[in-house]
């Protein structure tokens, strides 16, 4: 929800690092607050990707095989990072988006799963409304921070979208996967 730290993801990250032949880098993005809107967290994702690319050789990373991975708000940050990389480089090998929050416009509350799973044990609609309020200072255009509304979704790396079955954000993930497929981005939903 943009207010927790990357430490919350240590379990997933450590398991990925143990199971994959890959170097796993976790972004400790700025947390939402009056001095740090969502755009700051997105900048942190982009800056981290740039840092990894610049230091790829020193870390033993093949710059041709870099992928981004994010869950929930991290998926939003990484989806926007992939969109920016599509325009400015580097070329990413893949993106994996788990339970992505990809619509922070006022329509984010118009999906069927928002109503159906409004009181999910892991995420509630009141929490989403709170995160939304923190993410967008007055005058911010939410479309620029909503991957679902990006102008260009073509030429993005192959994408895996993982959608939970009982979560208020599930329809956002499905809708984003549809937009990616329509744009010609190889996309798999599970």
Secondary structure, 3 states (H helix, E strand, C coil): CCCCCHHHHHHHHHHHHHHCCCCCCCCCCCCCECCECHHHHHHHHHHHHHHHHHCHHHHCCCHHHCEEEEECHHHHHHHHHHHHHHHHCCCCCEEEEECCCCCCCHHHHCCHHHHHCCECCCCEHHHHHHHHHHHCCCCCCHHHHCHHHCCCCCCCCEEEEECCCCCCCHHHHHHHHHHHHHCCCCEEEC
